[in-house]
Amino acid sequence: MRPRRLCAAIAAGLALVAAAGGGAFAAPVTEAAASGVSGTEALTFKLWLARAQQGDSNAQYIVGFRYVRGEGTPQNVTEAARWLRDAAAQDHPQAQWGLGTLYELGLGVPKNYAEAFRLYRLSAPKGVVEAQTNLGLYYLEGLGTEQDYDQAFKWLRVASLQGLAEAPKRACLDV
């Protein structure tokens, strides 16, 4: 069974236990319902959170992403930044890109283009196409770094070759 399906099956099973008055699992379902979050999503979030607290970088990334989107938990960009920072410190490329985006937008952390650039630069060589695009645009615009058209072209080309068709379009619009 694939990990995502296994997680969904476990969450569904826990939701049934909770619906039947399942002790420790009843409280999260009730709290989630009060905040507008579905019981199944809240339980799925709780499972990921338990793994994240044990230091699993992928789970930390997922918890951070869920906090950003408010999936299974109320939206909280400060907590999102905390979990993405933990995963990024373990060299998780998507977390590095995600945390960079939070720094770029000033969500849950102070706006800081230099820190966003640093994180995109860590993530882009690992194949994260969004980080490659952002890195190219940062070089193009001189955000958080010196303007460098050669590096801008390089990273926007890498991103477009990976299938992000918008990368060259965004570059052309910004010139």
Protein Blocks (a to p, Z undefined) as FASTA:
>chain_A
ZZklmmmmmmmmmmmmmmnopajlmmmmmmmmmnopafklmmmmmmmmmmmmnopaklmm
mmmmmmmnopoiacdfklmmmmmmmmmmnopaklmmmmmmmmmnopoiacdfklmmmmmm
mmmmnopaklmmmmmmmmmnopoiacdfklmmmmmmmmmmnopaklmmmmmmmZZ
